[in-house]
């Protein structure tokens, strides 16, 4: 199909399940190319360009896959996801979009892999208040400064794994991390030739990782440690150390929860976030319990130790509940 020059959206999908949108040309529509709401769908092999808002926008939806599309020269983001749960964005080409390549706000459990980004304004990938995001094997190049943004990847209050990407020639930073609730893992990325910083971290963020190549940027590391470039990555063996943050927890109501983070540090100073790979346990499940991702829940009054085990390493923190 050719869906072209409509006054509003090229295609609007509401409350659909299992929809397939494939092999269409969606061009120069007055608003969004595709607008997906309360739906699950597969979007593949489309050409989506020159629309006057987002190329594709999904909101209040889940289980959406976006694969092998050409998304270019839209006036908003190439892909914009809001209040979204579970999906994958794979093998797409995102070029010259005025609102960035991919925009994620309040999004969980999305995998972004093997996409090619070039010449997008604002950011290659922008994330705010997101959780469980994986960004792997993408190339993000030539991001253009607009509205004060120009990062390859920008993460705000977001939990994300960034692995095996090439991030180069951004107008500002290759990777920028903001927000005390941000937990970012960076492994085996090449971050080079970015104009301002290779990696910039606001005070208070948690950023770990290893074996990143961070070279030839305006400043390679700003606000974060150059240990992100150290190899090999720590494996939890002899000479490595395991720590938990925060180092103690006080819960003041029944069913109140708190998140623990387990970090292993190697002899070379490299660090990895191993929260999801750690064996968690509670010394007193009548006081506090912990799940396999380090999330504590208050059960009764008193004190308990919450312990983490990773390979040969083990450490604990005290939890006090005053309910």
Backbone bond lengths (Angstrom), bond angles and torsions (degrees), N, CA, C in turn:
res aa  C-N    CA-C-N  psi(-1)  N-CA   C-N-CA  omega(-1)  CA-C   N-CA-C  phi
1 X - - - 1.456 - - 1.524 110.31 -
2 X 1.307 115.72 149.85 1.461 122.01 170.19 1.529 106.93 -113.49
3 X 1.328 115.59 117.95 1.466 121.49 -177.55 1.527 105.98 -116.79
4 X 1.292 116.85 104.87 1.457 120.40 -162.57 1.527 112.08 -141.38
5 X 1.324 114.83 136.84 1.464 123.61 166.76 1.526 113.72 59.64
6 X 1.349 116.30 33.42 1.461 119.24 170.68 1.527 109.67 -78.36
7 X 1.342 117.20 154.09 1.458 120.15 -175.51 1.521 112.63 -70.07
8 X 1.342 117.38 -31.65 1.463 119.22 179.95 1.528 108.40 -112.83
9 X 1.347 118.66 -131.19 1.457 120.46 -177.64 1.525 111.02 -74.34
10 X 1.326 115.11 147.99 1.453 117.66 172.84 1.519 111.54 -64.44
11 X 1.332 117.27 -43.95 1.467 122.51 176.89 1.509 108.59 -145.48
12 X 1.325 117.31 131.65 1.460 123.48 178.05 1.527 108.11 -120.63
13 X 1.340 116.23 123.03 1.466 121.80 -178.08 1.518 108.82 -121.38
14 X 1.331 117.25 122.02 1.461 122.15 -178.91 1.528 109.42 -126.84
15 X 1.343 115.18 128.74 1.458 121.73 171.87 1.538 111.74 58.43
16 X 1.351 114.21 46.86 1.462 120.26 175.89 1.521 109.61 -110.31
17 X 1.313 116.74 151.58 1.458 122.41 178.01 1.521 109.27 -128.89
18 X 1.332 116.48 129.83 1.453 120.64 175.86 1.511 114.87 72.87
19 X 1.318 116.98 23.48 1.460 121.51 -179.16 1.534 110.17 -74.06
20 X 1.340 117.60 142.47 1.457 123.41 173.59 1.517 109.35 -116.72
21 X 1.338 116.55 125.96 1.468 122.95 177.82 1.523 106.13 -119.50
22 X 1.344 117.50 108.41 1.456 120.63 -167.91 1.527 110.99 -142.29
23 X 1.342 114.48 140.82 1.469 122.44 169.09 1.526 113.16 62.21
24 X 1.327 116.04 39.12 1.461 120.86 177.11 1.526 110.80 -108.98
25 X 1.313 115.87 155.91 1.451 122.60 169.24 1.520 107.47 -109.07
26 X 1.337 117.05 115.22 1.464 122.71 -173.33 1.527 106.80 -121.08
27 X 1.315 116.43 101.89 1.457 120.94 -162.21 1.527 111.27 -135.00
28 X 1.337 115.92 135.20 1.465 123.75 165.61 1.522 113.37 57.06
29 X 1.335 115.89 39.71 1.460 119.76 174.05 1.529 110.15 -85.06
30 X 1.355 115.56 159.06 1.449 120.47 -170.95 1.511 115.03 -71.93
31 X 1.327 118.16 -21.33 1.468 120.67 175.54 1.530 108.46 -128.25
32 X 1.330 119.50 -119.58 1.451 121.82 -176.77 1.525 110.79 -82.91
33 X 1.315 115.65 150.39 1.447 117.99 173.10 1.512 111.32 -66.92
34 X 1.341 116.98 -54.58 1.459 124.51 174.21 1.516 108.69 -127.19
35 X 1.326 117.30 132.70 1.468 122.03 177.38 1.520 106.88 -125.27
36 X 1.350 115.91 113.40 1.462 123.08 -174.92 1.522 108.63 -113.01
37 X 1.353 118.11 123.29 1.464 122.62 -178.44 1.528 108.96 -133.59
38 X 1.342 116.70 133.25 1.468 122.50 176.61 1.534 111.15 52.10
39 X 1.316 117.00 47.68 1.459 119.77 -172.95 1.524 110.95 -143.35
40 X 1.323 114.92 163.39 1.461 122.83 166.80 1.516 107.12 -124.18
41 X 1.335 117.16 139.08 1.460 118.51 -175.20 1.516 111.28 -164.50
42 X 1.334 115.14 166.62 1.458 124.31 172.36 1.525 108.16 -114.72
43 X 1.338 115.83 127.57 1.466 121.83 -179.09 1.525 106.70 -120.68
44 X 1.331 117.49 112.44 1.465 119.69 -170.96 1.527 111.48 -143.05
45 X 1.341 114.21 142.00 1.465 122.94 169.21 1.532 113.48 59.67
46 X 1.320 115.94 33.80 1.463 119.94 176.33 1.531 110.52 -100.96
47 X 1.313 115.68 155.12 1.457 122.46 167.77 1.523 107.58 -105.07
48 X 1.330 116.06 118.43 1.464 121.35 -173.98 1.521 106.99 -128.39
49 X 1.318 117.37 105.47 1.457 118.71 -172.15 1.527 112.11 -149.34
50 X 1.317 113.56 154.40 1.467 123.38 172.18 1.525 113.45 60.25
51 X 1.344 116.74 26.46 1.465 119.94 172.25 1.527 108.85 -81.80
52 X 1.332 116.69 152.68 1.462 119.51 -170.29 1.523 114.27 -85.91
53 X 1.341 117.10 4.03 1.465 121.85 171.31 1.532 105.51 -135.61
54 X 1.313 118.48 -142.52 1.461 121.43 179.19 1.526 110.90 -64.73
55 X 1.339 114.99 150.40 1.452 118.05 169.41 1.519 110.67 -65.73
56 X 1.356 116.66 -53.16 1.462 123.30 174.31 1.522 107.74 -131.95
57 X 1.321 117.28 130.12 1.460 121.38 172.40 1.513 109.87 -125.51
58 X 1.347 116.04 128.30 1.464 122.70 176.73 1.515 108.40 -121.03
59 X 1.329 117.43 134.12 1.460 119.77 174.55 1.524 110.41 -144.78
60 X 1.336 113.70 148.34 1.469 121.27 -179.85 1.527 110.48 52.16
61 X 1.323 116.19 41.56 1.455 121.58 -175.96 1.522 110.10 -131.54
62 X 1.342 115.99 170.80 1.462 121.05 177.08 1.515 109.09 -150.62
63 X 1.344 114.30 164.72 1.465 120.93 176.65 1.519 112.22 53.90
64 X 1.325 114.92 53.39 1.463 121.58 175.51 1.519 108.45 -110.89
65 X 1.333 116.77 129.78 1.460 121.53 174.44 1.522 108.58 -113.84
66 X 1.337 115.05 135.19 1.463 121.59 -179.84 1.525 106.22 -125.11
67 X 1.339 116.60 110.72 1.463 121.17 -167.44 1.525 111.46 -134.60
68 X 1.332 115.13 129.38 1.469 122.38 168.37 1.524 113.24 58.59
69 X 1.333 116.22 39.24 1.458 120.73 174.70 1.530 110.70 -99.62
70 X 1.324 115.67 153.20 1.451 121.95 169.84 1.523 107.84 -102.67
71 X 1.345 116.32 114.71 1.465 121.73 -172.55 1.524 106.96 -124.76
72 X 1.323 117.09 107.27 1.457 119.48 -167.48 1.518 112.45 -144.75
73 X 1.330 114.51 146.52 1.465 123.57 168.38 1.526 113.22 56.64
74 X 1.343 116.75 32.71 1.462 120.68 171.64 1.530 109.38 -83.37
75 X 1.330 116.97 153.47 1.464 120.61 -175.73 1.523 113.12 -78.40
76 X 1.324 118.24 -17.73 1.456 123.52 172.22 1.514 109.95 -109.03
77 X 1.340 118.18 -156.69 1.464 120.61 175.55 1.533 111.01 -65.57
78 X 1.326 115.11 153.00 1.453 117.72 171.78 1.512 111.35 -62.51
79 X 1.346 116.43 -48.78 1.467 123.79 176.30 1.517 108.31 -129.06
80 X 1.319 118.04 130.26 1.464 122.70 177.72 1.525 108.82 -130.47
81 X 1.347 116.59 121.42 1.465 122.24 179.14 1.523 108.69 -119.78
82 X 1.361 116.26 130.36 1.463 122.36 178.51 1.527 108.87 -129.53
83 X 1.336 116.42 136.17 1.470 121.45 176.33 1.523 110.06 47.36
84 X 1.303 114.46 62.06 1.458 121.70 -168.02 1.523 109.22 -128.56
85 X 1.336 116.49 146.01 1.458 120.63 -179.63 1.519 109.96 -135.18
86 X 1.314 116.34 122.10 1.461 123.67 167.98 1.525 113.09 74.78
87 X 1.332 114.90 112.77 1.448 119.51 176.20 1.509 110.98 -179.48
88 X 1.326 116.26 178.75 1.458 121.24 178.18 1.517 110.00 -142.15
89 X 1.319 115.04 142.80 1.463 123.59 178.87 1.521 105.91 -124.89
90 X 1.335 117.65 105.55 1.449 121.82 -166.99 1.521 111.63 -136.16
91 X 1.342 115.16 132.27 1.451 120.70 169.71 1.512 115.61 70.24
92 X 1.334 117.65 20.43 1.458 120.93 179.99 1.533 110.72 -90.67
93 X 1.320 115.32 154.38 1.459 122.12 170.99 1.525 108.13 -107.96
94 X 1.323 115.51 121.68 1.470 121.24 -178.06 1.521 108.16 -121.80
95 X 1.319 116.30 110.38 1.459 120.56 -173.37 1.527 111.30 -134.94
96 X 1.330 114.80 137.54 1.467 122.20 167.30 1.518 113.59 60.42
97 X 1.333 117.68 29.90 1.466 120.74 175.58 1.531 109.29 -84.12
98 X 1.339 116.90 135.17 1.462 121.30 -171.89 1.522 113.50 -74.99
99 X 1.344 118.23 -21.25 1.459 121.52 -179.06 1.508 113.86 -108.04
100 X 1.323 117.53 19.11 1.453 121.85 179.93 1.523 111.69 102.50
101 X 1.334 114.81 166.45 1.453 119.44 179.06 1.517 111.91 -74.88
102 X 1.347 116.77 -61.22 1.468 122.77 179.09 1.523 108.90 -130.36
103 X 1.325 116.90 132.40 1.469 124.83 177.86 1.518 108.04 -120.04
104 X 1.343 116.96 121.86 1.465 122.39 178.35 1.521 108.98 -123.89
105 X 1.334 117.73 124.90 1.460 122.69 176.01 1.522 108.23 -133.41
106 X 1.344 116.52 124.37 1.462 122.48 -179.39 1.530 110.06 57.50
107 X 1.310 115.21 56.02 1.463 122.58 -174.87 1.524 109.09 -124.22
108 X 1.338 117.11 141.13 1.467 122.29 179.52 1.524 110.51 -129.33
109 X 1.337 114.31 145.30 1.467 122.62 167.97 1.527 112.91 57.67
110 X 1.326 114.98 58.08 1.458 121.22 176.84 1.530 109.27 -122.69
111 X 1.329 115.97 135.32 1.463 122.46 177.66 1.521 108.94 -106.60
112 X 1.330 115.00 127.15 1.463 122.35 -179.60 1.527 106.48 -117.48
113 X 1.327 117.46 109.60 1.466 119.07 -172.62 1.521 112.01 -142.71
114 X 1.327 114.09 144.30 1.464 123.28 170.17 1.519 113.14 57.52
115 X 1.333 115.97 35.08 1.459 121.28 174.07 1.529 110.04 -98.04
116 X 1.319 116.01 156.71 1.458 121.83 177.30 1.527 108.52 -117.18
117 X 1.342 115.84 122.67 1.463 122.77 -179.14 1.532 108.22 -116.03
118 X 1.311 116.31 133.15 1.465 118.54 174.53 1.516 110.22 -152.49
119 X 1.344 115.27 133.91 1.446 121.60 170.52 1.519 115.52 68.93
120 X 1.350 117.36 20.63 1.467 119.33 176.07 1.524 109.84 -79.26
121 X 1.324 116.71 142.87 1.457 121.23 176.45 1.528 109.86 -85.09
122 X 1.327 116.00 155.70 1.464 125.73 179.34 1.524 110.55 76.85
123 X 1.333 120.69 -80.82 1.466 121.69 -178.75 1.525 109.49 -145.36
124 X 1.338 115.22 149.73 1.457 118.12 168.73 1.524 110.13 -65.56
125 X 1.354 116.51 -54.54 1.469 123.12 175.00 1.518 108.22 -132.45
126 X 1.327 117.15 125.74 1.464 123.30 176.38 1.522 108.35 -117.45
127 X 1.349 116.84 129.66 1.467 122.51 179.51 1.518 109.50 -130.58
128 X 1.344 116.79 134.42 1.464 121.48 174.07 1.522 109.36 -138.53
129 X 1.342 115.89 127.09 1.465 123.42 179.50 1.532 109.70 55.15
130 X 1.311 115.29 56.08 1.465 121.81 -179.99 1.521 109.62 -119.49
131 X 1.341 116.19 158.21 1.459 121.71 -175.39 1.526 108.97 -145.10
132 X 1.337 115.41 140.10 1.453 119.36 175.54 1.519 113.68 69.86
133 X 1.336 117.19 33.41 1.463 121.68 179.23 1.532 108.77 -90.89
134 X 1.325 117.20 137.71 1.466 122.77 174.33 1.523 108.41 -123.27
135 X 1.345 115.30 123.40 1.461 121.81 179.69 1.520 107.09 -118.12
136 X 1.337 117.78 108.80 1.455 120.95 -172.62 1.532 111.52 -137.25
137 X 1.316 114.83 138.95 1.472 123.99 170.10 1.528 113.13 58.15
138 X 1.317 116.70 38.77 1.461 121.74 174.35 1.532 109.99 -102.16
139 X 1.317 116.15 156.75 1.456 120.96 168.44 1.519 108.48 -115.87
140 X 1.341 115.56 122.85 1.464 122.08 -176.33 1.524 107.00 -124.00
141 X 1.315 116.28 111.77 1.456 119.42 -171.90 1.527 111.37 -136.72
142 X 1.336 114.71 149.87 1.470 122.50 171.08 1.520 113.57 59.11
143 X 1.345 117.57 39.75 1.466 120.50 174.21 1.528 109.20 -66.83
144 X 1.324 117.15 137.03 1.458 123.65 -170.10 1.527 110.39 -104.86
145 X 1.319 116.81 139.14 1.462 122.48 177.92 1.524 110.80 -67.47
146 X 1.364 115.87 128.63 1.460 121.79 175.54 1.515 108.02 -159.74
147 X 1.337 117.48 136.13 1.477 121.83 -179.44 1.525 111.61 52.85
148 X 1.295 116.79 39.15 1.471 125.76 176.81 1.523 113.43 74.52
149 X 1.325 118.75 -2.42 1.453 121.71 178.97 1.524 110.07 -107.00
150 X 1.315 115.67 151.80 1.464 120.75 176.16 1.506 111.10 -174.57
151 X 1.353 116.06 32.95 1.458 121.52 -176.32 1.533 111.16 -87.06
152 X 1.318 115.83 151.85 1.454 119.25 169.57 1.518 110.58 -64.30
153 X 1.344 116.78 -52.62 1.466 123.35 175.23 1.520 108.11 -134.81
154 X 1.328 117.03 131.71 1.468 123.14 175.59 1.516 108.52 -124.68
155 X 1.345 116.51 122.37 1.466 122.41 -179.84 1.525 109.12 -119.22
156 X 1.342 117.16 124.14 1.463 123.19 176.34 1.519 108.78 -122.91
157 X 1.332 116.95 123.67 1.472 121.90 177.27 1.535 110.27 49.87
158 X 1.323 115.56 50.96 1.457 121.54 -169.76 1.523 111.05 -134.94
159 X 1.337 115.73 144.58 1.459 122.42 174.41 1.522 107.15 -107.84
160 X 1.350 116.59 118.63 1.458 119.85 -169.70 1.529 110.59 -151.64
161 X 1.330 115.10 144.03 1.457 123.33 168.41 1.523 107.85 -102.56
162 X 1.341 116.32 127.71 1.461 122.19 179.20 1.526 106.66 -121.92
163 X 1.334 116.62 111.07 1.472 119.85 -170.08 1.530 111.01 -141.27
164 X 1.338 115.35 136.15 1.475 122.64 171.39 1.522 113.12 60.69
165 X 1.326 117.44 37.08 1.459 121.15 177.44 1.530 110.98 -105.19
166 X 1.313 115.31 156.66 1.459 122.35 167.59 1.521 107.35 -107.84
167 X 1.339 115.76 121.36 1.468 121.38 -178.97 1.524 106.54 -127.29
168 X 1.315 116.49 109.73 1.466 117.52 -172.22 1.530 111.61 -145.02
169 X 1.326 113.64 155.24 1.466 123.27 171.20 1.529 112.76 58.29
170 X 1.345 116.74 38.43 1.466 120.63 173.35 1.520 109.67 -79.16
171 X 1.333 116.05 152.09 1.463 120.67 -179.48 1.523 112.05 -68.97
172 X 1.348 118.03 -26.08 1.465 120.73 177.19 1.533 108.89 -123.32
173 X 1.338 118.41 -101.03 1.457 121.75 -175.32 1.530 111.07 -103.52
174 X 1.322 115.24 148.84 1.460 118.72 171.91 1.519 111.12 -66.74
175 X 1.332 116.33 -51.37 1.469 123.56 177.43 1.517 108.04 -134.02
176 X 1.339 116.69 129.19 1.462 121.87 177.88 1.521 108.50 -128.32
177 X 1.351 116.26 132.53 1.461 121.86 -175.51 1.523 109.17 -126.41
178 X 1.347 115.29 128.87 1.462 122.53 -179.82 1.523 109.75 -128.75
179 X 1.341 116.00 153.28 1.454 121.72 168.84 1.508 113.82 97.34
180 X 1.334 116.07 131.54 1.467 121.02 -176.41 1.523 111.92 -67.17
181 X 1.315 118.38 -16.56 1.465 120.70 177.61 1.528 112.65 -92.34
182 X 1.318 117.13 2.01 1.457 119.94 177.95 1.529 110.57 -75.93
183 X 1.326 115.51 133.53 1.460 122.80 173.87 1.526 106.13 -130.03
184 X 1.319 116.00 109.62 1.456 121.61 -171.74 1.526 109.38 -121.68
185 X 1.318 115.94 130.28 1.469 123.38 175.71 1.525 107.78 -112.08
186 X 1.347 117.08 126.63 1.463 121.38 -177.80 1.530 108.42 -125.09
187 X 1.335 117.06 120.95 1.464 121.45 -176.58 1.525 109.39 -138.14
188 X 1.344 116.01 129.58 1.473 122.49 169.47 1.524 113.50 58.50
189 X 1.328 117.76 33.55 1.456 120.48 174.80 1.528 110.68 -92.83
190 X 1.319 116.51 151.62 1.460 122.34 170.22 1.521 107.49 -107.79
191 X 1.333 115.77 115.45 1.465 121.87 -175.00 1.526 106.55 -124.68
192 X 1.321 115.75 104.68 1.459 118.87 -167.93 1.526 111.95 -145.31
193 X 1.322 114.93 151.34 1.472 122.99 172.44 1.521 113.23 61.46
194 X 1.330 117.68 27.77 1.466 121.14 173.43 1.525 108.85 -86.01
195 X 1.321 116.99 142.24 1.454 120.85 -165.08 1.525 113.30 -67.99
196 X 1.340 118.96 -39.51 1.467 120.77 -174.53 1.535 110.33 -102.42
197 X 1.325 118.19 -73.25 1.469 121.49 -179.51 1.524 110.26 -126.41
198 X 1.333 114.22 148.86 1.452 118.11 168.61 1.522 110.09 -70.17
199 X 1.346 116.51 -58.03 1.459 122.95 175.22 1.525 108.20 -130.75
200 X 1.331 116.57 125.06 1.463 122.96 176.36 1.518 109.00 -116.40
201 X 1.339 117.21 132.15 1.464 122.16 179.41 1.517 109.95 -126.90
202 X 1.328 116.37 126.67 1.454 121.12 170.21 1.525 109.09 -68.38
203 X 1.313 117.56 150.18 1.462 121.99 177.24 1.518 110.92 -57.58
204 X 1.340 116.35 133.95 1.454 121.41 175.19 1.509 114.94 99.25
205 X 1.334 118.36 -10.90 1.466 118.90 177.71 1.522 109.68 -75.28
206 X 1.333 116.13 157.42 1.461 121.53 172.71 1.518 107.78 -105.19
207 X 1.330 116.62 112.86 1.460 121.07 177.51 1.522 108.14 -131.67
208 X 1.315 115.59 126.01 1.454 121.95 179.15 1.524 108.32 -131.19
209 X 1.340 115.03 170.48 1.452 118.33 178.19 1.514 111.59 148.51
210 X 1.323 115.03 -177.95 1.457 120.48 -174.40 1.519 109.21 -165.35
211 X 1.328 114.48 164.28 1.472 123.02 174.09 1.523 113.03 58.62
212 X 1.339 117.32 29.40 1.457 120.67 172.03 1.530 109.79 -88.00
213 X 1.305 116.63 138.28 1.463 122.05 174.39 1.524 107.32 -96.51
214 X 1.328 116.36 108.81 1.468 121.79 -174.67 1.527 106.84 -123.82
215 X 1.333 116.51 98.05 1.459 120.97 -171.01 1.519 111.37 -139.99
216 X 1.329 114.03 154.22 1.466 122.90 168.94 1.527 113.17 59.79
217 X 1.354 115.86 28.70 1.456 120.96 172.26 1.524 109.22 -93.13
218 X 1.350 117.23 167.62 1.453 118.72 176.20 1.514 110.77 -51.88
219 X 1.333 116.97 -53.77 1.464 125.55 165.95 1.517 105.79 -131.46
220 X 1.317 117.63 132.98 1.464 118.65 -174.84 1.520 112.25 -71.92
221 X 1.341 117.77 -45.49 1.463 121.86 -178.35 1.528 108.57 -131.37
222 X 1.335 116.84 127.38 1.453 121.43 176.87 1.525 108.88 -131.56
223 X 1.332 117.00 116.31 1.458 121.70 179.63 1.513 113.49 80.55
224 X 1.330 118.46 0.53 1.458 122.07 177.59 1.525 108.33 -139.99
225 X 1.320 116.16 169.82 1.450 121.08 -167.32 1.515 112.64 -92.72
226 X 1.315 115.27 144.85 1.458 120.94 176.04 1.519 112.73 -69.36
227 X 1.344 118.01 -6.29 1.470 120.00 175.51 1.526 111.38 -62.96
228 X 1.345 118.03 -15.25 1.463 120.85 175.76 1.531 111.47 -62.08
229 X 1.335 116.94 -16.36 1.461 120.84 179.05 1.530 112.31 -95.92
230 X 1.333 118.00 -6.00 1.470 120.20 -175.19 1.520 111.93 -72.40
231 X 1.322 115.68 143.69 1.463 124.33 173.01 1.529 108.34 -129.06
232 X 1.313 120.15 152.42 1.465 125.82 -2.75 1.530 111.62 -78.86
233 X 1.330 115.97 169.86 1.454 120.53 174.07 1.521 109.72 -70.27
234 X 1.330 118.66 144.01 1.472 120.30 -179.60 1.520 111.53 -67.09
235 X 1.342 115.08 143.93 1.458 120.27 -176.95 1.509 114.91 -114.80
236 X 1.344 117.01 3.14 1.461 119.77 179.27 1.521 113.03 82.47
237 X 1.331 116.67 24.96 1.456 120.67 179.80 1.514 112.23 -102.29
238 X 1.330 116.53 -161.40 1.468 122.46 -178.11 1.523 110.01 -58.73
239 X 1.335 115.18 133.75 1.451 121.54 179.87 1.506 114.71 90.56
240 X 1.350 118.32 -15.67 1.455 121.47 175.55 1.527 109.79 -86.22
241 X 1.326 116.54 157.94 1.464 121.56 177.93 1.526 109.68 -126.75
242 X 1.329 115.49 150.26 1.460 122.28 179.86 1.520 108.53 -118.99
243 X 1.326 116.96 132.72 1.464 121.13 177.64 1.516 109.42 -132.78
244 X 1.351 114.40 157.45 1.462 121.82 177.32 1.520 108.58 -120.81
245 X 1.314 116.31 135.66 1.468 120.81 171.75 1.527 109.25 -122.41
246 X 1.342 117.09 142.36 1.457 126.74 -8.15 1.526 111.01 -67.44
247 X 1.343 116.48 164.14 1.462 121.23 -174.79 1.525 112.88 -79.58
248 X 1.320 118.41 -11.99 1.467 123.00 171.83 1.525 107.86 -156.24
249 X 1.339 115.58 156.41 1.461 120.69 -175.37 1.526 109.01 -136.71
250 X 1.337 116.44 136.83 1.463 122.22 172.00 1.530 107.54 -121.28
251 X 1.345 115.79 125.18 1.458 121.97 178.12 1.527 108.76 -114.85
252 X 1.324 117.02 133.34 1.470 120.37 -169.23 1.523 113.99 -110.60
253 X 1.335 118.75 -0.40 1.462 120.91 177.07 1.518 109.41 -143.79
254 X 1.312 116.18 149.65 1.459 120.16 173.19 1.524 110.15 -57.73
255 X 1.315 114.82 141.05 1.464 123.64 178.91 1.519 113.57 71.14
256 X 1.347 117.35 3.34 1.463 119.39 171.48 1.518 108.91 -65.30
257 X 1.340 116.05 144.47 1.457 120.30 -177.92 1.526 111.35 -121.79
258 X 1.327 115.71 155.71 1.459 122.51 174.47 1.522 108.26 -145.79
259 X 1.321 115.34 143.92 1.460 120.94 -177.99 1.526 110.14 -99.22
260 X 1.331 116.22 128.74 1.449 122.20 172.28 1.523 109.91 -100.87
261 X 1.322 115.79 149.99 1.462 122.49 176.61 1.519 108.83 -124.05
262 X 1.329 116.81 130.27 1.469 122.29 178.58 1.525 108.94 -105.82
263 X 1.334 116.16 127.43 1.460 121.61 -177.55 1.521 108.86 -127.95
264 X 1.325 116.20 128.66 1.455 121.19 175.62 1.526 108.11 -102.83
265 X 1.336 116.38 134.96 1.462 122.23 179.46 1.519 109.47 -116.04
266 X 1.324 115.34 130.22 1.449 120.72 179.93 1.523 112.64 -83.76
267 X 1.306 115.17 171.43 1.465 120.42 179.21 1.525 111.59 -62.84
268 X 1.316 116.64 -26.86 1.467 120.70 -179.12 1.521 113.22 -87.02
269 X 1.346 117.49 2.18 1.451 121.68 179.94 1.507 114.70 92.88
270 X 1.327 118.15 -10.09 1.462 121.25 177.56 1.520 109.60 -67.42
271 X 1.323 116.74 145.45 1.464 122.01 -178.08 1.518 110.59 -127.86
272 X 1.342 115.12 150.39 1.450 121.53 174.59 1.522 109.31 -135.32
273 X 1.309 116.10 141.14 1.462 122.60 172.25 1.528 107.82 -83.07
274 X 1.310 117.43 112.75 1.469 121.68 -176.40 1.528 111.09 -114.02
275 X 1.332 117.27 23.00 1.470 121.66 -176.34 1.522 111.84 -52.45
276 X 1.323 117.05 -45.41 1.469 121.03 -176.48 1.525 112.89 -79.50
277 X 1.337 116.93 -9.05 1.465 120.81 -178.22 1.524 112.03 -108.18
278 X 1.327 115.81 5.92 1.464 122.87 -173.61 1.525 111.01 -96.66
279 X 1.329 116.56 144.78 1.468 121.45 171.92 1.528 107.93 -87.10
280 X 1.325 117.60 111.93 1.459 123.19 -178.13 1.522 110.40 -98.60
281 X 1.336 115.89 146.43 1.464 120.32 178.19 1.517 110.04 -152.28
282 X 1.344 115.77 157.48 1.459 122.98 176.92 1.524 108.97 -117.43
283 X 1.333 116.00 138.83 1.470 120.05 177.39 1.519 111.91 -75.05
284 X 1.336 118.04 -18.46 1.468 121.64 -178.74 1.530 108.44 -150.83
285 X 1.323 116.30 96.85 1.463 120.53 -177.45 1.524 112.81 -73.66
286 X 1.340 116.65 -7.54 1.455 119.82 172.09 1.520 112.09 -78.87
287 X 1.339 116.86 -14.55 1.468 122.20 178.81 1.527 110.58 -102.91
288 X 1.325 116.03 -50.49 1.464 120.63 -177.99 1.518 109.35 -151.93
289 X 1.314 116.18 142.18 1.455 121.77 175.44 1.528 108.83 -116.67
290 X 1.333 115.85 159.82 1.457 121.30 -179.93 1.522 108.42 -138.35
291 X 1.347 115.97 138.60 1.461 118.38 179.81 1.532 110.37 -92.92
292 X 1.310 117.06 -176.15 1.463 120.50 -174.20 1.520 113.29 -77.02
293 X 1.319 117.97 2.24 1.452 122.04 174.34 1.526 112.33 -115.20
294 X 1.352 116.95 14.18 1.454 121.00 175.63 1.511 115.39 81.36
295 X 1.337 118.28 17.48 1.465 121.55 179.14 1.524 109.28 -91.29
296 X 1.344 116.48 119.43 1.468 122.99 -178.26 1.520 109.39 -92.74
297 X 1.344 116.00 144.54 1.462 121.76 172.92 1.520 109.38 -130.39
298 X 1.351 116.95 131.33 1.469 121.70 178.17 1.521 110.28 -74.26
299 X 1.351 116.03 130.85 1.470 122.15 -178.98 1.529 111.26 -112.71
300 X 1.352 117.20 -40.59 1.460 121.36 -178.89 1.511 110.89 -154.57
301 X 1.341 117.04 177.67 1.459 121.57 -178.63 1.512 111.70 -77.57
302 X 1.349 115.93 144.12 1.457 120.25 175.49 1.512 112.04 133.77
303 X 1.342 115.27 -158.86 1.455 121.62 -178.91 1.520 110.36 -126.50
304 X 1.308 115.36 147.34 1.462 121.62 175.56 1.516 108.33 -145.68
305 X 1.320 114.93 155.94 1.461 119.85 170.80 1.523 109.08 -100.49
306 X 1.334 114.98 131.62 1.450 120.87 171.78 1.524 107.18 -104.78
307 X 1.325 116.11 123.89 1.460 121.21 -173.18 1.521 110.85 -116.77
308 X 1.331 114.10 149.01 1.456 122.37 177.74 1.516 108.92 -122.69
309 X 1.329 116.41 134.64 1.451 121.69 175.11 1.512 110.53 -123.43
310 X 1.341 116.66 129.48 1.464 121.55 179.34 1.524 108.04 -137.32
311 X 1.311 115.45 112.11 1.465 121.57 -173.95 1.521 109.66 51.60
312 X 1.331 119.25 -117.74 1.467 120.65 -178.07 1.520 112.90 -89.65
313 X 1.339 118.34 0.12 1.462 122.03 -172.50 1.526 110.89 -101.28
314 X 1.342 115.49 148.63 1.467 121.04 178.25 1.521 108.96 -149.84
315 X 1.329 117.07 140.20 1.456 121.93 174.66 1.521 108.63 -154.37
316 X 1.354 116.50 161.48 1.466 121.69 -175.20 1.533 110.76 -137.48
317 X 1.324 115.68 158.64 1.459 121.91 172.15 1.529 108.13 -132.36
318 X 1.346 116.04 154.03 1.452 121.11 179.17 1.513 110.77 -89.03
319 X 1.336 115.47 134.58 1.464 122.51 174.44 1.512 108.74 -117.07
320 X 1.314 116.87 127.03 1.459 123.31 177.95 1.518 108.85 -113.38
321 X 1.332 116.85 128.75 1.457 120.30 176.17 1.522 108.69 -115.99
322 X 1.316 116.14 124.89 1.470 124.28 177.76 1.527 107.44 -122.07
323 X 1.315 116.18 83.17 1.463 119.58 -173.43 1.521 111.69 -99.51
